[in-house]
């Protein structure tokens, strides 16, 4: 298995350690065709994007494409901020980005109505690592992910069930229906082997991403290789390996507007 593209990498524009060019050059060294710069979304108070950063990043992505010889896509790891499916990338900003990732993160500005059913319970259970997660929390998280996929042209749901607790199979079914990919992260375990096996049976498609926070980790698949020794997933269901590139819905949505 050879990675073709890595769509989840961070830079100094959030809390990564390298520049956009650093990530592009690392991608080139790893033999990748594309690399996504997907720094954190606008609702992240410490590391989020700002309106002033975006045009600067666009120019740097274009420069890095020319210098590195790898296609550098300006993306965003948008923050999910509402149980109704609200994210912090608004449609008026769509034309500024090439790829659209979304995930749940701990310390972001949530919509007020979602603080108590979503933000605080996930933070508490992730912090204290309690084994028994209330069914109500699983239900709210599942509904949240499903609403995000239905209401937004999201390309990739990042690290599903990391620091949150949803019914991954139900989320995967909707992702498959809408053409959203699920990420298999090479940075952290976010689905158990049993969950990943069950999710794969839904027919959803995957992308493998590094979630790199330093240039040397761009294109890293070591953790995923270990997972695949235990869980068999057909390679044809992974659309960014062995020369293939994904058919992202965000691009199709913008072209069809």
C-alpha positions in Angstrom: 0.0 0.0 0.0 1.4 3.4 -1.1 -0.2 6.6 0.0 -1.0 8.9 -2.9 -2.1 12.0 -0.9 -2.3 13.2 2.7 -5.2 15.6 3.3 -4.8 16.3 7.0 -1.7 18.2 7.8 -1.1 21.2 10.1 1.3 24.1 9.8 2.4 27.2 11.8 -0.9 28.7 10.9 -2.5 26.6 13.7 -0.3 24.5 16.0 1.9 22.8 13.5 5.7 23.2 13.6 6.4 23.6 9.9 5.5 26.0 7.0 3.3 25.2 4.1 6.4 24.7 1.9 7.9 22.4 4.5 4.9 20.1 4.4 4.9 20.3 0.6 8.6 19.3 0.4 8.0 16.5 2.8 5.1 15.2 0.7 7.4 15.3 -2.4 10.0 13.3 -0.5 7.4 10.7 0.4 6.2 10.4 -3.3 2.8 12.0 -2.7 0.8 13.6 -5.5 -1.2 15.9 -3.3 -1.0 17.3 0.2 -3.8 19.2 2.1 -3.0 22.0 4.4 -5.9 21.7 6.9 -5.3 23.9 9.8 -8.0 24.3 12.5 -11.2 26.3 11.9 -12.3 29.7 12.9 -14.0 28.7 16.2 -10.7 27.5 17.8 -9.7 30.4 20.1 -6.0 29.4 20.4 -5.1 27.9 17.0 -7.9 28.7 14.6 -7.8 30.4 11.3 -8.7 34.0 10.8 -10.0 35.9 7.8 -6.6 37.6 7.5 -4.7 34.3 7.4 -6.6 32.7 4.6 -5.5 34.8 1.6 -1.9 34.6 2.8 -2.2 30.8 3.0 -3.7 30.7 -0.5 -0.7 32.5 -1.9 1.7 30.2 0.0 -0.1 27.1 -1.2 0.3 28.3 -4.8 4.0 29.1 -4.3 4.6 25.7 -2.6 2.9 23.9 -5.5 5.3 25.5 -7.9 8.4 25.0 -5.8 7.8 21.4 -4.6 6.1 20.0 -7.7 3.3 18.6 -5.5 -0.3 19.9 -5.7 -0.9 21.8 -2.4 -4.5 22.1 -1.5 -5.8 24.7 0.9 -8.1 23.0 3.3 -9.6 23.4 6.7 -10.3 21.1 9.6 -13.5 22.8 10.5 -14.8 22.6 14.0 -18.2 21.0 14.6 -19.9 23.5 16.9 -23.6 22.5 17.1 -25.7 19.4 17.5 -27.8 20.8 14.6 -24.8 20.3 12.2 -23.3 23.7 12.4 -19.6 24.0 11.6 -17.4 27.0 11.6 -16.9 27.1 7.9 -19.7 29.2 6.4 -20.8 28.9 2.8 -19.6 32.5 2.0 -16.1 31.3 2.6 -16.3 28.2 0.5 -14.5 29.7 -2.5 -11.4 30.2 -0.4 -10.8 26.5 0.2 -10.1 23.4 -1.9 -11.0 20.7 0.7 -13.4 20.6 3.6 -12.6 18.4 6.7 -14.6 18.5 9.9 -14.3 17.1 13.3 -15.1 17.5 17.0 -12.5 19.2 19.2 -12.5 20.0 22.9 -11.6 23.7 23.3 -13.6 25.6 20.7 -16.4 28.1 20.8 -19.6 26.0 20.6 -23.1 27.4 19.9 -24.6 28.1 23.3 -27.4 25.5 22.9 -24.8 22.8 22.2 -22.5 23.5 25.2 -24.3 21.3 27.6 -25.4 18.4 25.4 -22.2 18.3 23.4 -19.1 20.2 24.6 -19.1 19.6 28.3 -20.1 15.9 28.4 -17.5 15.0 25.8 -14.8 17.0 27.6 -15.6 15.3 30.9 -15.8 11.8 29.7 -12.6 12.2 27.6 -10.7 13.7 30.5 -11.7 11.1 33.1 -11.8 8.3 30.6 -14.9 6.7 32.0 -15.8 3.4 30.4 -19.6 3.6 30.6 -20.8 6.4 28.3 -24.4 7.5 28.7 -26.7 6.4 25.8 -28.0 10.0 25.7 -24.5 11.3 24.9 -23.9 8.7 22.2 -27.3 9.6 20.7 -26.5 13.3 20.7 -23.0 12.8 19.2 -24.4 10.5 16.5 -27.1 13.0 15.6 -24.5 15.7 15.5 -22.2 13.9 13.0 -25.2 12.9 10.9 -26.5 16.5 10.8 -23.0 17.7 9.8 -22.8 15.3 6.9 -26.3 16.1 5.7 -26.1 19.9 6.0 -22.6 20.5 4.7 -20.6 19.3 1.7 -17.9 17.8 4.0 -15.2 15.8 2.3 -13.8 14.0 5.3 -14.9 13.4 8.9 -11.7 13.5 10.9 -10.8 11.0 13.8 -14.4 9.9 14.4 -15.0 9.0 18.1 -11.7 10.5 19.3 -12.7 12.4 22.5 -16.4 11.9 21.6 -18.7 8.9 21.6 -21.0 8.2 18.6 -22.5 5.2 17.0 -19.8 5.0 14.3 -21.8 2.6 12.1 -24.8 4.9 11.9 -22.5 7.8 11.0 -20.7 5.7 8.4 -24.0 4.7 6.8 -24.9 8.4 6.3 -21.4 9.2 5.1 -21.6 6.5 2.5 -25.0 7.9 1.3 -23.7 11.5 1.0 -20.2 10.7 -0.4 -18.3 11.9 2.7 -15.1 10.0 3.5 -14.2 8.7 7.0 -10.6 9.3 8.0 -8.4 6.5 9.3 -5.8 8.5 11.3 -2.2 7.5 11.4 -1.7 9.8 14.4 -4.1 8.2 17.0 -6.4 5.3 17.5 -9.9 6.7 17.3 -12.0 3.6 16.5 -11.5 0.2 18.1 -10.7 -2.7 15.8 -14.3 -3.9 16.3 -15.7 -0.5 15.4 -13.5 -0.2 12.3 -14.5 -3.6 11.1 -18.2 -2.8 11.6 -17.8 0.6 9.9 -16.1 -1.0 6.9 -19.1 -3.3 6.4 -21.4 -0.3 5.7 -19.7 0.4 2.4 -18.3 3.8 3.4 -15.1 4.9 1.8 -12.0 6.0 3.6 -8.9 8.2 3.3 -5.8 7.6 5.3 -4.4 10.8 6.8 -1.4 11.5 9.0 -2.8 14.5 11.0 0.8 15.6 10.9 1.8 18.5 13.2 5.4 18.4 11.9 6.7 18.1 8.4 8.5 14.8 9.0 5.2 13.1 9.7 3.5 14.1 6.5 2.5 10.9 4.7 3.2 8.7 7.7 1.1 5.5 7.7 2.9 3.5 10.3 0.0 3.3 12.8 -2.5 2.4 10.0 -0.2 -0.3 8.8 -0.3 -1.8 12.3 -4.1 -1.5 12.4 -4.4 -3.3 9.0 -2.6 -6.3 10.4 -5.6 -6.8 12.7 -8.5 -5.4 10.6 -8.8 -6.3 7.0 -10.2 -3.4 4.8 -10.2 -3.9 1.0 -7.8 -1.4 -0.5 -10.3 -0.4 -3.2 -12.3 1.2 -0.4 -9.4 3.6 0.4 -9.3 6.3 -2.2 -5.9 7.9 -1.5 -3.6 4.9 -2.0 -1.9 3.2 -4.9 -2.2 6.1 -7.3 -5.9 6.8 -6.7 -7.3 10.2 -5.7 -10.7 10.8 -4.0 -13.8 12.2 -5.6 -14.4 14.9 -3.1 -17.9 16.2 -2.7 -16.9 19.8 -1.8 -15.4 20.3 -5.2 -18.4 18.9 -6.9 -20.7 21.0 -4.8 -18.9 24.2 -5.8 -18.8 23.3 -9.4 -22.6 22.7 -9.3 -23.5 25.9 -7.7 
